[in-house]
Amino acid sequence: MKKYLYYFLLLGFCSCSTTKPIVERPITFNEERKVLTLEYLQNRYGLQQDSPEIDPKMIVLHWTVIPTFEKSFEAFDSATLPNWRPDIKNVSGLNVSSQFMVDRDGTIYQLLPETTMARHVIGLNHCAIGIENVGGTKELPLTKAQLKSNIWLVEYLKDKYEIDYLIGHYEYTLFENHPLWLEQDEGYRTQKTDPGPEFMNKVRKAVKHLNFKEVPTNTSNEIN
């Protein structure tokens, strides 16, 4: 009897540990944001589309640096960038965002549908699902709860889509010269450090069984 009780307890523990709620907390996606997203796809990537949908091939992990979920959400919620000047040509007013955000306690929030484009990574937004993590400063390093939620979410998304790559935001320029890289402006780059090599290494180690493709190298940007 004890043997069967142990079995059922173990089964119950495993099933609970493999499920995690995703809280719906959509940011504003009105007609203005839709138009700006379609313009971004066309102007930056040469993609003329009727809808702002993406075919996910990549997951990109980030940190917000902002210390709370509410303040991070507030930063993404507006359709347009703060202080955007529409009179400046070739500069998109589309606000930054991501499909997911993970709070410091590990709560996963979904801000946009997984296949709706978010502006979170230069050159690759047309094929990338973004996961933002609240915090990321020296005073507020990413938490163990966030690490666990990122691992779970990566596995969840890989199971749903034919995703080839898992990268940290700081690695995005390694995809220049790769077929997925569509940014048309050679001068449009920003330096990124998120979410840090230590965090990425822990996530990669945990999802090694998913067999993501290797990130292109610095020297040759080889296609893998």
HELIX and SHEET records of a PDB file:
HELIX    1   1 LYS A    2  SER A   17  1                                  16    
HELIX    2   2 GLU A   31  TYR A   45  1                                  15    
HELIX    3   3 PHE A   69  ASP A   77  1                                   9    
HELIX    4   4 ASN A  125  CYS A  127  5                                   3    
HELIX    5   5 LYS A  144  LYS A  160  1                                  17    
HELIX    6   6 HIS A  169  PHE A  175  5                                   7    
HELIX    7   7 PRO A  197  ALA A  206  1                                  10    
HELIX    8   8 LYS A  208  LEU A  210  5                                   3    
SHEET    1   A 6 ILE A  22  GLU A  24  0                                        
SHEET    2   A 6 ILE A 108  GLN A 110  1                                        
SHEET    3   A 6 PHE A 100  VAL A 102 -1                                        
SHEET    4   A 6 ALA A 128  ASN A 133  1                                        
SHEET    5   A 6 MET A  58  LEU A  61  1                                        
SHEET    6   A 6 TYR A 165  GLY A 168  1                                        
END                                                                             
